[in-house]
Amino acid sequence: MAFRDINPAAPVHILLIPKVHIASANDITTENSAFVTKIFEIIPKIAESEGLCGNYRVLTNVGKGGGQEIFHLHFHLMGGLT
């Protein structure tokens, strides 16, 4: 699942979320890693469709001390900075 962040930190800021519950990157396993793989296969396609031309970053936070506020694994695709 992918949608625009409601509080963007960059001109392009899209959240990518697996449809199965994975609490954080610490909880990626052999059994659920295919969902994460799929996200990373889609990221370049979304970035291209947003005109980011290979210039973007992907971020995830792990744990409260790492800035994680929503305890369902998600990735931030951000770009469009000059």
HTML snippet that shows the backbone in 3Dmol.js (N, CA, C, O; Angstrom):
<script src="https://3Dmol.org/build/3Dmol-min.js"></script>
<div id="view" style="width:600px;height:400px;position:relative"></div>
<script>
const pdb = `
ATOM      1  N   MET A   1       0.862  -1.160   0.000  1.00  0.00           N
ATOM      2  CA  MET A   1       0.000   0.000   0.000  1.00  0.00           C
ATOM      3  C   MET A   1       0.912   1.228   0.000  1.00  0.00           C
ATOM      4  O   MET A   1       1.917   1.253   0.711  1.00  0.00           O
ATOM      5  N   ALA A   2       0.574   2.230  -0.780  1.00  0.00           N
ATOM      6  CA  ALA A   2       1.363   3.457  -0.855  1.00  0.00           C
ATOM      7  C   ALA A   2       0.424   4.655  -0.921  1.00  0.00           C
ATOM      8  O   ALA A   2      -0.581   4.646  -1.631  1.00  0.00           O
ATOM      9  N   PHE A   3       0.782   5.690  -0.158  1.00  0.00           N
ATOM     10  CA  PHE A   3       0.005   6.925  -0.197  1.00  0.00           C
ATOM     11  C   PHE A   3       0.875   8.073   0.289  1.00  0.00           C
ATOM     12  O   PHE A   3       1.902   7.859   0.932  1.00  0.00           O
ATOM     13  N   ARG A   4       0.453   9.291  -0.025  1.00  0.00           N
ATOM     14  CA  ARG A   4       1.210  10.488   0.358  1.00  0.00           C
ATOM     15  C   ARG A   4       1.105  10.730   1.861  1.00  0.00           C
ATOM     16  O   ARG A   4       0.047  10.556   2.465  1.00  0.00           O
ATOM     17  N   ASP A   5       2.228  11.135   2.444  1.00  0.00           N
ATOM     18  CA  ASP A   5       2.262  11.468   3.865  1.00  0.00           C
ATOM     19  C   ASP A   5       1.441  12.727   4.101  1.00  0.00           C
ATOM     20  O   ASP A   5       1.544  13.684   3.334  1.00  0.00           O
ATOM     21  N   ILE A   6       0.627  12.739   5.153  1.00  0.00           N
ATOM     22  CA  ILE A   6      -0.216  13.912   5.420  1.00  0.00           C
ATOM     23  C   ILE A   6       0.586  15.064   6.018  1.00  0.00           C
ATOM     24  O   ILE A   6       0.099  16.194   6.068  1.00  0.00           O
ATOM     25  N   ASN A   7       1.806  14.792   6.472  1.00  0.00           N
ATOM     26  CA  ASN A   7       2.681  15.823   7.024  1.00  0.00           C
ATOM     27  C   ASN A   7       4.049  15.666   6.352  1.00  0.00           C
ATOM     28  O   ASN A   7       5.005  15.229   6.993  1.00  0.00           O
ATOM     29  N   PRO A   8       4.147  16.019   5.062  1.00  0.00           N
ATOM     30  CA  PRO A   8       5.358  15.716   4.300  1.00  0.00           C
ATOM     31  C   PRO A   8       6.599  16.452   4.798  1.00  0.00           C
ATOM     32  O   PRO A   8       6.548  17.621   5.180  1.00  0.00           O
ATOM     33  N   ALA A   9       7.712  15.724   4.778  1.00  0.00           N
ATOM     34  CA  ALA A   9       9.008  16.290   5.146  1.00  0.00           C
ATOM     35  C   ALA A   9       9.845  16.606   3.909  1.00  0.00           C
ATOM     36  O   ALA A   9      10.994  17.031   4.032  1.00  0.00           O
ATOM     37  N   ALA A  10       9.286  16.403   2.731  1.00  0.00           N
ATOM     38  CA  ALA A  10       9.956  16.676   1.456  1.00  0.00           C
ATOM     39  C   ALA A  10       8.863  16.941   0.418  1.00  0.00           C
ATOM     40  O   ALA A  10       7.708  16.575   0.631  1.00  0.00           O
ATOM     41  N   PRO A  11       9.220  17.573  -0.704  1.00  0.00           N
ATOM     42  CA  PRO A  11       8.218  17.823  -1.741  1.00  0.00           C
ATOM     43  C   PRO A  11       7.482  16.550  -2.181  1.00  0.00           C
ATOM     44  O   PRO A  11       6.275  16.585  -2.418  1.00  0.00           O
ATOM     45  N   VAL A  12       8.198  15.439  -2.289  1.00  0.00           N
ATOM     46  CA  VAL A  12       7.573  14.142  -2.535  1.00  0.00           C
ATOM     47  C   VAL A  12       7.813  13.311  -1.284  1.00  0.00           C
ATOM     48  O   VAL A  12       8.961  13.069  -0.910  1.00  0.00           O
ATOM     49  N   HIS A  13       6.748  12.877  -0.640  1.00  0.00           N
ATOM     50  CA  HIS A  13       6.865  12.084   0.595  1.00  0.00           C
ATOM     51  C   HIS A  13       5.734  11.063   0.590  1.00  0.00           C
ATOM     52  O   HIS A  13       4.578  11.381   0.872  1.00  0.00           O
ATOM     53  N   ILE A  14       6.098   9.841   0.266  1.00  0.00           N
ATOM     54  CA  ILE A  14       5.121   8.767   0.120  1.00  0.00           C
ATOM     55  C   ILE A  14       5.431   7.673   1.139  1.00  0.00           C
ATOM     56  O   ILE A  14       6.585   7.285   1.317  1.00  0.00           O
ATOM     57  N   LEU A  15       4.385   7.182   1.805  1.00  0.00           N
ATOM     58  CA  LEU A  15       4.535   6.074   2.743  1.00  0.00           C
ATOM     59  C   LEU A  15       4.230   4.771   2.026  1.00  0.00           C
ATOM     60  O   LEU A  15       3.284   4.690   1.243  1.00  0.00           O
ATOM     61  N   LEU A  16       5.028   3.763   2.294  1.00  0.00           N
ATOM     62  CA  LEU A  16       4.825   2.425   1.738  1.00  0.00           C
ATOM     63  C   LEU A  16       4.694   1.456   2.895  1.00  0.00           C
ATOM     64  O   LEU A  16       5.567   1.378   3.759  1.00  0.00           O
ATOM     65  N   ILE A  17       3.596   0.718   2.903  1.00  0.00           N
ATOM     66  CA  ILE A  17       3.250  -0.115   4.046  1.00  0.00           C
ATOM     67  C   ILE A  17       2.857  -1.506   3.573  1.00  0.00           C
ATOM     68  O   ILE A  17       2.032  -1.645   2.670  1.00  0.00           O
ATOM     69  N   PRO A  18       3.448  -2.546   4.179  1.00  0.00           N
ATOM     70  CA  PRO A  18       2.997  -3.896   3.835  1.00  0.00           C
ATOM     71  C   PRO A  18       1.596  -4.139   4.382  1.00  0.00           C
ATOM     72  O   PRO A  18       1.230  -3.605   5.429  1.00  0.00           O
ATOM     73  N   LYS A  19       0.821  -4.942   3.675  1.00  0.00           N
ATOM     74  CA  LYS A  19      -0.555  -5.215   4.101  1.00  0.00           C
ATOM     75  C   LYS A  19      -0.626  -6.199   5.259  1.00  0.00           C
ATOM     76  O   LYS A  19      -1.671  -6.329   5.896  1.00  0.00           O
ATOM     77  N   VAL A  20       0.469  -6.890   5.538  1.00  0.00           N
ATOM     78  CA  VAL A  20       0.506  -7.766   6.710  1.00  0.00           C
ATOM     79  C   VAL A  20       1.185  -7.008   7.843  1.00  0.00           C
ATOM     80  O   VAL A  20       2.018  -6.135   7.602  1.00  0.00           O
ATOM     81  N   HIS A  21       0.828  -7.344   9.074  1.00  0.00           N
ATOM     82  CA  HIS A  21       1.431  -6.637  10.206  1.00  0.00           C
ATOM     83  C   HIS A  21       2.847  -7.130  10.458  1.00  0.00           C
ATOM     84  O   HIS A  21       3.088  -8.314  10.690  1.00  0.00           O
ATOM     85  N   ILE A  22       3.766  -6.193  10.407  1.00  0.00           N
ATOM     86  CA  ILE A  22       5.156  -6.383  10.812  1.00  0.00           C
ATOM     87  C   ILE A  22       5.438  -5.152  11.671  1.00  0.00           C
ATOM     88  O   ILE A  22       5.324  -4.029  11.181  1.00  0.00           O
ATOM     89  N   ALA A  23       5.799  -5.334  12.922  1.00  0.00           N
ATOM     90  CA  ALA A  23       5.918  -4.197  13.842  1.00  0.00           C
ATOM     91  C   ALA A  23       7.029  -3.232  13.443  1.00  0.00           C
ATOM     92  O   ALA A  23       6.821  -2.020  13.479  1.00  0.00           O
ATOM     93  N   SER A  24       8.185  -3.727  13.071  1.00  0.00           N
ATOM     94  CA  SER A  24       9.304  -2.862  12.683  1.00  0.00           C
ATOM     95  C   SER A  24      10.297  -3.681  11.868  1.00  0.00           C
ATOM     96  O   SER A  24      10.084  -4.871  11.636  1.00  0.00           O
ATOM     97  N   ALA A  25      11.368  -3.053  11.441  1.00  0.00           N
ATOM     98  CA  ALA A  25      12.400  -3.760  10.684  1.00  0.00           C
ATOM     99  C   ALA A  25      13.007  -4.893  11.504  1.00  0.00           C
ATOM    100  O   ALA A  25      13.503  -5.868  10.939  1.00  0.00           O
ATOM    101  N   ASN A  26      12.974  -4.773  12.826  1.00  0.00           N
ATOM    102  CA  ASN A  26      13.468  -5.849  13.681  1.00  0.00           C
ATOM    103  C   ASN A  26      12.644  -7.121  13.559  1.00  0.00           C
ATOM    104  O   ASN A  26      13.107  -8.197  13.938  1.00  0.00           O
ATOM    105  N   ASP A  27      11.445  -7.012  13.041  1.00  0.00           N
ATOM    106  CA  ASP A  27      10.529  -8.143  12.980  1.00  0.00           C
ATOM    107  C   ASP A  27      10.405  -8.745  11.586  1.00  0.00           C
ATOM    108  O   ASP A  27       9.502  -9.543  11.339  1.00  0.00           O
ATOM    109  N   ILE A  28      11.293  -8.376  10.679  1.00  0.00           N
ATOM    110  CA  ILE A  28      11.305  -8.988   9.358  1.00  0.00           C
ATOM    111  C   ILE A  28      11.921 -10.379   9.490  1.00  0.00           C
ATOM    112  O   ILE A  28      12.999 -10.546  10.061  1.00  0.00           O
ATOM    113  N   THR A  29      11.217 -11.366   8.953  1.00  0.00           N
ATOM    114  CA  THR A  29      11.654 -12.757   9.047  1.00  0.00           C
ATOM    115  C   THR A  29      11.661 -13.393   7.663  1.00  0.00           C
ATOM    116  O   THR A  29      11.243 -12.784   6.678  1.00  0.00           O
ATOM    117  N   THR A  30      12.130 -14.600   7.611  1.00  0.00           N
ATOM    118  CA  THR A  30      12.087 -15.367   6.365  1.00  0.00           C
ATOM    119  C   THR A  30      10.649 -15.507   5.881  1.00  0.00           C
ATOM    120  O   THR A  30      10.380 -15.477   4.680  1.00  0.00           O
ATOM    121  N   GLU A  31       9.733 -15.658   6.825  1.00  0.00           N
ATOM    122  CA  GLU A  31       8.329 -15.868   6.473  1.00  0.00           C
ATOM    123  C   GLU A  31       7.651 -14.616   5.911  1.00  0.00           C
ATOM    124  O   GLU A  31       6.745 -14.735   5.087  1.00  0.00           O
ATOM    125  N   ASN A  32       8.068 -13.421   6.336  1.00  0.00           N
ATOM    126  CA  ASN A  32       7.380 -12.205   5.890  1.00  0.00           C
ATOM    127  C   ASN A  32       8.235 -11.304   5.000  1.00  0.00           C
ATOM    128  O   ASN A  32       7.765 -10.256   4.559  1.00  0.00           O
ATOM    129  N   SER A  33       9.455 -11.686   4.733  1.00  0.00           N
ATOM    130  CA  SER A  33      10.355 -10.800   3.980  1.00  0.00           C
ATOM    131  C   SER A  33       9.908 -10.558   2.542  1.00  0.00           C
ATOM    132  O   SER A  33      10.310  -9.563   1.938  1.00  0.00           O
ATOM    133  N   ALA A  34       9.092 -11.435   1.985  1.00  0.00           N
ATOM    134  CA  ALA A  34       8.610 -11.227   0.613  1.00  0.00           C
ATOM    135  C   ALA A  34       7.783  -9.951   0.506  1.00  0.00           C
ATOM    136  O   ALA A  34       7.782  -9.306  -0.542  1.00  0.00           O
ATOM    137  N   PHE A  35       7.081  -9.576   1.571  1.00  0.00           N
ATOM    138  CA  PHE A  35       6.297  -8.340   1.558  1.00  0.00           C
ATOM    139  C   PHE A  35       7.218  -7.124   1.487  1.00  0.00           C
ATOM    140  O   PHE A  35       6.912  -6.146   0.805  1.00  0.00           O
ATOM    141  N   VAL A  36       8.334  -7.186   2.186  1.00  0.00           N
ATOM    142  CA  VAL A  36       9.305  -6.089   2.165  1.00  0.00           C
ATOM    143  C   VAL A  36      10.004  -6.042   0.808  1.00  0.00           C
ATOM    144  O   VAL A  36      10.234  -4.966   0.256  1.00  0.00           O
ATOM    145  N   THR A  37      10.333  -7.202   0.285  1.00  0.00           N
ATOM    146  CA  THR A  37      10.947  -7.270  -1.046  1.00  0.00           C
ATOM    147  C   THR A  37      10.049  -6.603  -2.075  1.00  0.00           C
ATOM    148  O   THR A  37      10.524  -5.834  -2.910  1.00  0.00           O
ATOM    149  N   LYS A  38       8.772  -6.888  -2.022  1.00  0.00           N
ATOM    150  CA  LYS A  38       7.815  -6.308  -2.976  1.00  0.00           C
ATOM    151  C   LYS A  38       7.827  -4.783  -2.893  1.00  0.00           C
ATOM    152  O   LYS A  38       7.800  -4.098  -3.916  1.00  0.00           O
ATOM    153  N   ILE A  39       7.867  -4.258  -1.674  1.00  0.00           N
ATOM    154  CA  ILE A  39       7.918  -2.802  -1.495  1.00  0.00           C
ATOM    155  C   ILE A  39       9.157  -2.232  -2.180  1.00  0.00           C
ATOM    156  O   ILE A  39       9.075  -1.228  -2.888  1.00  0.00           O
ATOM    157  N   PHE A  40      10.307  -2.875  -1.965  1.00  0.00           N
ATOM    158  CA  PHE A  40      11.537  -2.351  -2.556  1.00  0.00           C
ATOM    159  C   PHE A  40      11.601  -2.555  -4.065  1.00  0.00           C
ATOM    160  O   PHE A  40      12.376  -1.879  -4.741  1.00  0.00           O
ATOM    161  N   GLU A  41      10.814  -3.460  -4.599  1.00  0.00           N
ATOM    162  CA  GLU A  41      10.700  -3.582  -6.054  1.00  0.00           C
ATOM    163  C   GLU A  41       9.840  -2.459  -6.623  1.00  0.00           C
ATOM    164  O   GLU A  41      10.045  -2.032  -7.760  1.00  0.00           O
ATOM    165  N   ILE A  42       8.890  -1.986  -5.847  1.00  0.00           N
ATOM    166  CA  ILE A  42       7.961  -0.943  -6.299  1.00  0.00           C
ATOM    167  C   ILE A  42       8.537   0.458  -6.122  1.00  0.00           C
ATOM    168  O   ILE A  42       8.191   1.367  -6.877  1.00  0.00           O
ATOM    169  N   ILE A  43       9.397   0.640  -5.148  1.00  0.00           N
ATOM    170  CA  ILE A  43       9.932   1.980  -4.847  1.00  0.00           C
ATOM    171  C   ILE A  43      10.496   2.680  -6.090  1.00  0.00           C
ATOM    172  O   ILE A  43      10.110   3.820  -6.344  1.00  0.00           O
ATOM    173  N   PRO A  44      11.382   2.067  -6.875  1.00  0.00           N
ATOM    174  CA  PRO A  44      11.913   2.788  -8.047  1.00  0.00           C
ATOM    175  C   PRO A  44      10.837   3.180  -9.054  1.00  0.00           C
ATOM    176  O   PRO A  44      10.948   4.215  -9.711  1.00  0.00           O
ATOM    177  N   LYS A  45       9.807   2.364  -9.176  1.00  0.00           N
ATOM    178  CA  LYS A  45       8.721   2.681 -10.108  1.00  0.00           C
ATOM    179  C   LYS A  45       7.939   3.896  -9.632  1.00  0.00           C
ATOM    180  O   LYS A  45       7.599   4.772 -10.427  1.00  0.00           O
ATOM    181  N   ILE A  46       7.653   3.948  -8.334  1.00  0.00           N
ATOM    182  CA  ILE A  46       6.944   5.115  -7.792  1.00  0.00           C
ATOM    183  C   ILE A  46       7.823   6.352  -7.907  1.00  0.00           C
ATOM    184  O   ILE A  46       7.351   7.419  -8.300  1.00  0.00           O
ATOM    185  N   ALA A  47       9.100   6.211  -7.567  1.00  0.00           N
ATOM    186  CA  ALA A  47      10.026   7.344  -7.652  1.00  0.00           C
ATOM    187  C   ALA A  47      10.088   7.889  -9.073  1.00  0.00           C
ATOM    188  O   ALA A  47      10.076   9.103  -9.274  1.00  0.00           O
ATOM    189  N   GLU A  48      10.154   7.009 -10.045  1.00  0.00           N
ATOM    190  CA  GLU A  48      10.182   7.439 -11.447  1.00  0.00           C
ATOM    191  C   GLU A  48       8.886   8.154 -11.819  1.00  0.00           C
ATOM    192  O   GLU A  48       8.911   9.187 -12.487  1.00  0.00           O
ATOM    193  N   SER A  49       7.755   7.602 -11.385  1.00  0.00           N
ATOM    194  CA  SER A  49       6.471   8.230 -11.723  1.00  0.00           C
ATOM    195  C   SER A  49       6.312   9.598 -11.076  1.00  0.00           C
ATOM    196  O   SER A  49       5.533  10.428 -11.544  1.00  0.00           O
ATOM    197  N   GLU A  50       7.060   9.830  -9.992  1.00  0.00           N
ATOM    198  CA  GLU A  50       7.031  11.127  -9.310  1.00  0.00           C
ATOM    199  C   GLU A  50       8.097  12.085  -9.841  1.00  0.00           C
ATOM    200  O   GLU A  50       8.236  13.201  -9.342  1.00  0.00           O
ATOM    201  N   GLY A  51       8.849  11.646 -10.855  1.00  0.00           N
ATOM    202  CA  GLY A  51       9.864  12.502 -11.476  1.00  0.00           C
ATOM    203  C   GLY A  51      11.128  12.660 -10.652  1.00  0.00           C
ATOM    204  O   GLY A  51      11.827  13.663 -10.791  1.00  0.00           O
ATOM    205  N   LEU A  52      11.439  11.700  -9.801  1.00  0.00           N
ATOM    206  CA  LEU A  52      12.603  11.837  -8.925  1.00  0.00           C
ATOM    207  C   LEU A  52      13.919  11.442  -9.597  1.00  0.00           C
ATOM    208  O   LEU A  52      14.989  11.698  -9.046  1.00  0.00           O
ATOM    209  N   CYS A  53      13.856  10.832 -10.764  1.00  0.00           N
ATOM    210  CA  CYS A  53      15.028  10.559 -11.603  1.00  0.00           C
ATOM    211  C   CYS A  53      16.185   9.916 -10.832  1.00  0.00           C
ATOM    212  O   CYS A  53      17.339  10.307 -11.007  1.00  0.00           O
ATOM    213  N   GLY A  54      15.881   8.936  -9.985  1.00  0.00           N
ATOM    214  CA  GLY A  54      16.925   8.236  -9.242  1.00  0.00           C
ATOM    215  C   GLY A  54      17.501   9.011  -8.078  1.00  0.00           C
ATOM    216  O   GLY A  54      18.524   8.610  -7.521  1.00  0.00           O
ATOM    217  N   ASN A  55      16.875  10.109  -7.695  1.00  0.00           N
ATOM    218  CA  ASN A  55      17.356  10.940  -6.591  1.00  0.00           C
ATOM    219  C   ASN A  55      16.308  10.976  -5.482  1.00  0.00           C
ATOM    220  O   ASN A  55      15.401  11.808  -5.497  1.00  0.00           O
ATOM    221  N   TYR A  56      16.443  10.081  -4.542  1.00  0.00           N
ATOM    222  CA  TYR A  56      15.484  10.000  -3.443  1.00  0.00           C
ATOM    223  C   TYR A  56      16.117   9.239  -2.292  1.00  0.00           C
ATOM    224  O   TYR A  56      17.210   8.686  -2.418  1.00  0.00           O
ATOM    225  N   ARG A  57      15.417   9.221  -1.170  1.00  0.00           N
ATOM    226  CA  ARG A  57      15.861   8.398  -0.058  1.00  0.00           C
ATOM    227  C   ARG A  57      14.695   7.599   0.481  1.00  0.00           C
ATOM    228  O   ARG A  57      13.532   7.972   0.327  1.00  0.00           O
ATOM    229  N   VAL A  58      15.034   6.484   1.121  1.00  0.00           N
ATOM    230  CA  VAL A  58      14.050   5.607   1.741  1.00  0.00           C
ATOM    231  C   VAL A  58      14.446   5.486   3.210  1.00  0.00           C
ATOM    232  O   VAL A  58      15.596   5.187   3.532  1.00  0.00           O
ATOM    233  N   LEU A  59      13.484   5.722   4.090  1.00  0.00           N
ATOM    234  CA  LEU A  59      13.768   5.755   5.523  1.00  0.00           C
ATOM    235  C   LEU A  59      12.749   4.928   6.283  1.00  0.00           C
ATOM    236  O   LEU A  59      11.565   4.920   5.943  1.00  0.00           O
ATOM    237  N   THR A  60      13.208   4.234   7.306  1.00  0.00           N
ATOM    238  CA  THR A  60      12.312   3.612   8.268  1.00  0.00           C
ATOM    239  C   THR A  60      12.898   3.822   9.652  1.00  0.00           C
ATOM    240  O   THR A  60      14.117   3.812   9.824  1.00  0.00           O
ATOM    241  N   ASN A  61      12.043   4.010  10.624  1.00  0.00           N
ATOM    242  CA  ASN A  61      12.466   4.176  12.008  1.00  0.00           C
ATOM    243  C   ASN A  61      12.185   2.881  12.760  1.00  0.00           C
ATOM    244  O   ASN A  61      11.204   2.192  12.481  1.00  0.00           O
ATOM    245  N   VAL A  62      13.048   2.556  13.712  1.00  0.00           N
ATOM    246  CA  VAL A  62      12.901   1.315  14.470  1.00  0.00           C
ATOM    247  C   VAL A  62      12.887   1.632  15.955  1.00  0.00           C
ATOM    248  O   VAL A  62      13.867   2.143  16.498  1.00  0.00           O
ATOM    249  N   GLY A  63      11.775   1.326  16.609  1.00  0.00           N
ATOM    250  CA  GLY A  63      11.656   1.519  18.050  1.00  0.00           C
ATOM    251  C   GLY A  63      11.415   2.969  18.443  1.00  0.00           C
ATOM    252  O   GLY A  63      11.716   3.897  17.693  1.00  0.00           O
ATOM    253  N   LYS A  64      10.878   3.131  19.607  1.00  0.00           N
ATOM    254  CA  LYS A  64      10.567   4.472  20.108  1.00  0.00           C
ATOM    255  C   LYS A  64      11.807   5.366  20.133  1.00  0.00           C
ATOM    256  O   LYS A  64      11.752   6.533  19.746  1.00  0.00           O
ATOM    257  N   GLY A  65      12.921   4.803  20.594  1.00  0.00           N
ATOM    258  CA  GLY A  65      14.168   5.569  20.639  1.00  0.00           C
ATOM    259  C   GLY A  65      14.726   5.900  19.271  1.00  0.00           C
ATOM    260  O   GLY A  65      15.560   6.796  19.138  1.00  0.00           O
ATOM    261  N   GLY A  66      14.276   5.187  18.253  1.00  0.00           N
ATOM    262  CA  GLY A  66      14.693   5.443  16.875  1.00  0.00           C
ATOM    263  C   GLY A  66      13.713   6.314  16.120  1.00  0.00           C
ATOM    264  O   GLY A  66      13.848   6.506  14.912  1.00  0.00           O
ATOM    265  N   GLY A  67      12.721   6.846  16.831  1.00  0.00           N
ATOM    266  CA  GLY A  67      11.763   7.752  16.207  1.00  0.00           C
ATOM    267  C   GLY A  67      10.516   7.091  15.661  1.00  0.00           C
ATOM    268  O   GLY A  67       9.699   7.758  15.026  1.00  0.00           O
ATOM    269  N   GLN A  68      10.343   5.785  15.890  1.00  0.00           N
ATOM    270  CA  GLN A  68       9.146   5.103  15.380  1.00  0.00           C
ATOM    271  C   GLN A  68       7.941   5.509  16.219  1.00  0.00           C
ATOM    272  O   GLN A  68       7.944   5.358  17.441  1.00  0.00           O
ATOM    273  N   GLU A  69       6.913   6.024  15.555  1.00  0.00           N
ATOM    274  CA  GLU A  69       5.682   6.448  16.230  1.00  0.00           C
ATOM    275  C   GLU A  69       4.529   5.498  15.957  1.00  0.00           C
ATOM    276  O   GLU A  69       3.651   5.325  16.802  1.00  0.00           O
ATOM    277  N   ILE A  70       4.526   4.884  14.786  1.00  0.00           N
ATOM    278  CA  ILE A  70       3.502   3.924  14.395  1.00  0.00           C
ATOM    279  C   ILE A  70       4.181   2.556  14.361  1.00  0.00           C
ATOM    280  O   ILE A  70       5.134   2.351  13.609  1.00  0.00           O
ATOM    281  N   PHE A  71       3.697   1.635  15.166  1.00  0.00           N
ATOM    282  CA  PHE A  71       4.370   0.348  15.291  1.00  0.00           C
ATOM    283  C   PHE A  71       3.809  -0.686  14.319  1.00  0.00           C
ATOM    284  O   PHE A  71       3.363  -1.770  14.695  1.00  0.00           O
ATOM    285  N   HIS A  72       3.856  -0.289  13.051  1.00  0.00           N
ATOM    286  CA  HIS A  72       3.590  -1.135  11.893  1.00  0.00           C
ATOM    287  C   HIS A  72       4.647  -0.711  10.881  1.00  0.00           C
ATOM    288  O   HIS A  72       4.717   0.459  10.505  1.00  0.00           O
ATOM    289  N   LEU A  73       5.459  -1.646  10.446  1.00  0.00           N
ATOM    290  CA  LEU A  73       6.551  -1.330   9.530  1.00  0.00           C
ATOM    291  C   LEU A  73       6.054  -0.480   8.363  1.00  0.00           C
ATOM    292  O   LEU A  73       5.049  -0.798   7.727  1.00  0.00           O
ATOM    293  N   HIS A  74       6.771   0.594   8.099  1.00  0.00           N
ATOM    294  CA  HIS A  74       6.475   1.421   6.933  1.00  0.00           C
ATOM    295  C   HIS A  74       7.753   2.119   6.506  1.00  0.00           C
ATOM    296  O   HIS A  74       8.674   2.311   7.300  1.00  0.00           O
ATOM    297  N   PHE A  75       7.788   2.490   5.249  1.00  0.00           N
ATOM    298  CA  PHE A  75       8.947   3.154   4.668  1.00  0.00           C
ATOM    299  C   PHE A  75       8.521   4.501   4.118  1.00  0.00           C
ATOM    300  O   PHE A  75       7.437   4.638   3.550  1.00  0.00           O
ATOM    301  N   HIS A  76       9.383   5.494   4.289  1.00  0.00           N
ATOM    302  CA  HIS A  76       9.162   6.826   3.758  1.00  0.00           C
ATOM    303  C   HIS A  76      10.004   6.964   2.500  1.00  0.00           C
ATOM    304  O   HIS A  76      11.227   6.831   2.551  1.00  0.00           O
ATOM    305  N   LEU A  77       9.362   7.227   1.380  1.00  0.00           N
ATOM    306  CA  LEU A  77      10.045   7.547   0.127  1.00  0.00           C
ATOM    307  C   LEU A  77       9.998   9.061   0.017  1.00  0.00           C
ATOM    308  O   LEU A  77       8.927   9.658  -0.084  1.00  0.00           O
ATOM    309  N   MET A  78      11.188   9.679   0.038  1.00  0.00           N
ATOM    310  CA  MET A  78      11.246  11.138   0.023  1.00  0.00           C
ATOM    311  C   MET A  78      12.185  11.624  -1.060  1.00  0.00           C
ATOM    312  O   MET A  78      13.240  11.035  -1.296  1.00  0.00           O
ATOM    313  N   GLY A  79      11.797  12.694  -1.712  1.00  0.00           N
ATOM    314  CA  GLY A  79      12.630  13.276  -2.736  1.00  0.00           C
ATOM    315  C   GLY A  79      12.082  14.631  -3.174  1.00  0.00           C
ATOM    316  O   GLY A  79      11.133  15.165  -2.600  1.00  0.00           O
ATOM    317  N   GLY A  80      12.708  15.154  -4.198  1.00  0.00           N
ATOM    318  CA  GLY A  80      12.285  16.435  -4.728  1.00  0.00           C
ATOM    319  C   GLY A  80      12.997  17.606  -4.091  1.00  0.00           C
ATOM    320  O   GLY A  80      12.620  18.758  -4.304  1.00  0.00           O
ATOM    321  N   LEU A  81      14.027  17.319  -3.310  1.00  0.00           N
ATOM    322  CA  LEU A  81      14.818  18.399  -2.689  1.00  0.00           C
ATOM    323  C   LEU A  81      15.841  18.909  -3.687  1.00  0.00           C
ATOM    324  O   LEU A  81      16.326  18.153  -4.530  1.00  0.00           O
ATOM    325  N   THR A  82      16.162  20.159  -3.596  1.00  0.00           N
ATOM    326  CA  THR A  82      17.175  20.711  -4.525  1.00  0.00           C
ATOM    327  C   THR A  82      18.430  21.063  -3.794  1.00  0.00           C
ATOM    328  O   THR A  82      19.387  21.538  -4.405  1.00  0.00           O
TER     329      THR A  82
END
`;
const viewer = $3Dmol.createViewer("view");
viewer.addModel(pdb, "pdb");
viewer.setStyle({}, {cartoon: {color: "spectrum"}});
viewer.zoomTo();
viewer.render();
</script>
